[in-house]
C-alpha cells in the first residue's frame, strides 16, 4: 500500500512538471496582497518550496515592476529571489534597468551585472555592475569604471560611484573626470561630491583641476557652484594656481575685409597673401603710377 502511494505521488509530480512545461503559468504569491507572477513558455515549479526554473523568454512581475529575461531564470515565488539571464530589462515607475544578468536578493534589492545601465529621471548610471536598492533609491557601482550622465550632455566618470537618487548627491572615487556642457567646463580630481540638482555643485578633491574657455584653476580642493545653471563660481583651496588667457578685446570677423585682413587683424601676422593677390596689388600700383605720369 505504501509503495502504491509513493508511485502515485511520483506520477503526480511528473504530470505537474509536464503540464507546467507546456503552458504559460503564473506562480502563486506567498502574500496574496502582493502581486507576483512568472510567465514563460516553459516552467518547472515546486509549489511546496516556491522554487522554479524557466527557459526562454521570461517575464516576472511584482509590486508594479516588470523584469524580462531573454534567456530564462531561476526564482522563488515565496522569498521573491531569483536570477534572470540572457539579456535583462527591468522597469518600475521612472526607473529603467538593463544588463546581461539580474540577481534579485530581496524584493527591494537587486544587482544588475554585465553592461549595467540604470536610468532614473534625467540621469543615467553605467557600470559593469550596479547594485540598486529600490526602497531607498540608492545605487552603487562595482567593476572599476562608472559613468553618470544627464540628458543635457553633462557627465562624470570615476572608478566607483555611489549615487543617492533621493537627495541627488553622488560620491565618486578613483580618477574622477567631469564635463559640464552648460558651463562648457571640464574637470578632474582624485574624488568628487556631485549634487546633480540644477542649482547644485561639484566638489573636486585631491589634485583638482577645472578648465573653462582655456582658463585653468588647480588646487587641493575645488568647489564649483551652480554647475548646471547659467552662472557658476569656483572656490579653490590649497596650492591654488590659475592660468588665465585673456581674449582680444575685439576680433575682426567681417568677411568684407577679405581673408588676409581678417587673419592679420586677429593676430595672424605670419599670413602670406596668395601670389595672384600680390600680382593684383603690383598691377594696381603700376596702373596708378602710369596715370599720374
C-alpha positions in Angstrom: 0.0 0.0 0.0 2.8 2.4 0.9 4.6 1.5 -2.3 1.5 2.3 -4.3 1.1 5.7 -2.6 4.8 6.5 -3.4 4.4 5.6 -7.0 1.2 7.7 -7.3 3.0 10.7 -5.8 5.8 10.3 -8.3 3.3 10.1 -11.2 1.5 13.2 -10.0 4.9 15.1 -9.7 5.9 14.1 -13.2 2.4 15.1 -14.5 2.8 18.5 -12.8 6.2 19.2 -14.4 4.8 18.1 -17.8 1.8 20.5 -17.5 3.9 23.4 -16.4 6.3 22.7 -19.2 3.6 23.0 -21.9 1.8 26.1 -20.6 2.2 29.7 -19.6 1.7 29.8 -15.9 1.6 32.3 -13.0 3.3 31.4 -9.7 1.1 31.9 -6.7 2.5 34.6 -4.3 3.0 33.8 -0.6 1.3 37.1 0.3 -1.9 37.4 -1.6 -1.8 41.2 -1.2 1.5 41.4 -3.1 1.2 40.8 -6.8 3.8 38.4 -8.1 3.8 36.3 -11.2 6.1 34.5 -13.5 5.3 33.9 -17.2 7.2 31.8 -19.6 6.7 29.2 -22.3 8.4 26.5 -20.1 8.4 26.4 -16.3 9.3 23.8 -13.7 7.8 24.8 -10.4 7.7 23.3 -6.9 4.5 24.6 -5.2 5.8 23.5 -1.8 9.1 25.3 -1.8 8.3 28.0 -4.3 11.4 27.2 -6.3 11.1 27.5 -10.1 13.1 27.3 -13.3 12.2 28.8 -16.7 13.8 28.6 -20.1 13.4 31.1 -23.0 11.8 34.5 -22.6 10.6 35.0 -19.1 8.6 37.8 -17.5 8.4 38.4 -13.8 6.0 41.0 -12.4 6.0 42.2 -8.8 4.7 45.2 -6.9 4.3 47.3 -10.1 7.7 46.3 -11.5 8.4 44.2 -14.6 11.5 42.3 -15.4 12.0 40.5 -18.7 14.8 38.0 -19.4 15.5 36.6 -22.8 17.4 33.5 -21.7 15.5 32.2 -18.7 15.6 32.3 -14.9 15.6 30.6 -11.6 13.3 32.1 -8.9 11.5 31.6 -5.7 8.0 32.9 -5.5 7.9 33.0 -1.7 11.2 34.8 -1.0 10.9 36.9 -4.2 14.5 36.0 -5.0 15.9 34.9 -8.4 18.4 35.0 -11.2 17.5 36.2 -14.6 19.9 35.9 -17.6 20.4 36.1 -21.3 19.8 39.9 -21.5 17.5 41.5 -19.0 15.4 44.7 -18.8 13.5 45.8 -15.7 11.2 48.8 -15.2 9.3 50.3 -12.3 7.8 53.8 -12.5 10.5 56.2 -13.8 13.4 53.7 -13.2 14.7 51.6 -16.0 17.5 48.9 -15.7 19.2 46.8 -18.3 22.0 44.3 -18.1 23.2 40.8 -19.1 22.1 39.3 -15.8 19.9 40.4 -12.9 20.2 38.9 -9.4 17.2 39.5 -7.1 18.3 39.2 -3.5 15.1 40.5 -2.0 12.1 42.2 -3.4 13.8 45.6 -2.8 17.5 44.8 -3.6 18.9 43.7 -7.0 22.2 43.5 -8.8 22.5 44.2 -12.5 25.6 42.6 -13.9 27.3 43.0 -17.3 26.9 46.3 -19.1 24.6 47.5 -16.5 22.6 50.7 -17.2 20.3 52.3 -14.7 18.2 55.3 -15.8 16.0 57.3 -13.4 14.6 60.7 -14.4 17.1 62.6 -16.4 20.2 60.8 -15.0 21.8 57.6 -16.3 24.3 55.4 -14.4 26.5 52.9 -16.3 29.0 50.3 -14.9 29.9 46.7 -15.2 27.7 46.1 -12.1 25.1 48.3 -10.4 23.6 47.3 -7.1 20.2 49.1 -6.6 18.0 49.4 -3.5 14.6 50.2 -4.8 13.1 51.3 -1.4 16.0 53.7 -0.8 16.5 54.7 -4.4 20.2 54.1 -3.8 22.7 52.8 -6.3 26.3 51.7 -6.1 28.7 50.6 -8.9 31.3 47.9 -8.9 33.8 46.8 -11.5 36.4 49.6 -11.7 34.6 52.0 -14.0 31.4 54.1 -13.7 29.7 56.8 -15.8 27.0 59.1 -14.6 25.4 61.4 -17.2 22.5 63.8 -17.6 20.2 64.5 -20.6 21.9 67.9 -21.1 25.1 66.1 -22.1 27.0 66.6 -18.8 28.8 63.6 -17.4 31.0 62.3 -14.6 33.3 59.3 -14.7 35.2 57.5 -11.9 36.4 54.1 -10.6 33.3 54.0 -8.4 30.1 56.0 -7.9 27.7 55.8 -5.1 24.5 57.7 -6.0 21.7 58.6 -3.7 18.8 59.3 -6.1 16.6 60.7 -3.4 18.9 63.5 -2.5 20.5 63.7 -5.9 24.0 63.5 -4.5 26.7 61.2 -5.9 30.1 60.4 -4.3 32.7 59.4 -6.9 36.2 58.0 -6.2 39.2 57.0 -8.3 40.3 59.0 -11.3 37.4 61.4 -11.4 36.7 63.3 -14.6 33.7 65.5 -15.4 32.3 67.8 -18.1 29.5 70.4 -17.8 28.1 71.2 -21.2 26.1 74.1 -19.7 29.2 75.8 -18.3 31.5 74.5 -21.1 33.8 73.3 -18.3 35.9 70.2 -17.8 37.5 69.0 -14.5 39.3 66.2 -12.7 40.3 65.0 -9.3 41.0 62.0 -7.1 37.4 62.1 -5.8 34.3 64.2 -6.1 31.0 65.0 -4.4 28.4 65.9 -7.0 25.0 67.5 -6.3 23.1 66.9 -9.5 20.3 69.4 -9.0 20.2 72.4 -11.4 21.5 74.8 -8.7 23.8 72.1 -7.2 27.6 71.9 -7.1 30.5 69.6 -7.7 33.4 69.4 -5.3 36.7 68.0 -6.8 39.1 66.8 -4.1 42.7 65.9 -4.4 44.8 67.1 -7.5 41.7 69.0 -8.5 41.6 70.8 -11.9 38.9 72.8 -13.7 39.2 74.3 -17.2 36.8 76.8 -18.8 37.3 78.8 -22.0 41.0 77.9 -22.0 41.5 79.2 -18.4 42.6 76.6 -15.8 42.5 76.6 -12.0 44.1 73.9 -9.9 44.2 73.2 -6.1 43.8 70.7 -3.4 40.0 71.2 -3.5 37.7 73.0 -6.0 34.1 73.7 -5.4 32.1 74.7 -8.5 28.7 76.0 -7.6 25.5 76.2 -9.7 27.2 73.7 -12.0 24.1 73.0 -14.1 22.8 76.6 -14.2 23.7 79.6 -16.4 26.2 81.1 -13.9 28.7 79.4 -11.7 31.5 80.2 -9.3 34.7 78.3 -8.5 36.1 78.3 -4.9 39.7 76.9 -4.7 41.6 75.8 -1.6 45.2 74.7 -1.1 48.1 75.2 -3.5 45.9 77.2 -5.8 47.2 78.1 -9.2 45.3 79.9 -12.0 46.3 80.1 -15.7 44.3 82.8 -17.4 44.3 83.5 -21.2 42.9 86.9 -22.0 40.9 87.2 -25.2 41.4 90.0 -27.6 39.0 92.9 -26.9 37.6 92.7 -30.3 38.1 90.2 -33.1 37.5 91.1 -36.7 35.2 88.6 -38.4 33.6 90.7 -41.1 34.1 88.9 -44.5 34.1 92.3 -46.2 37.7 92.7 -45.0 38.8 89.7 -47.0 40.7 86.6 -45.8 44.1 88.3 -45.3 42.7 91.3 -43.5 40.7 89.2 -41.1 43.6 86.9 -40.3 46.1 89.8 -39.8 43.6 91.8 -37.7 43.2 88.8 -35.4 46.9 88.5 -34.9 47.9 86.0 -37.6 50.9 88.2 -38.6 52.6 85.3 -40.5 49.8 85.2 -43.1 51.2 85.3 -46.6 48.9 86.6 -49.4 48.4 84.3 -52.4 50.5 85.0 -55.5 47.6 86.3 -57.5 46.8 88.8 -54.7 50.4 90.1 -55.0 50.0 90.4 -58.7 46.8 92.4 -58.3 48.5 94.8 -55.9 51.5 95.2 -58.2 49.4 95.7 -61.3 47.1 98.2 -59.5 50.2 100.2 -58.3 51.6 100.2 -61.8 48.4 101.5 -63.3 48.2 104.3 -60.8 51.8 105.4 -61.5 51.2 105.3 -65.3 48.1 107.5 -64.9 50.0 110.1 -62.9 52.8 110.5 -65.4 
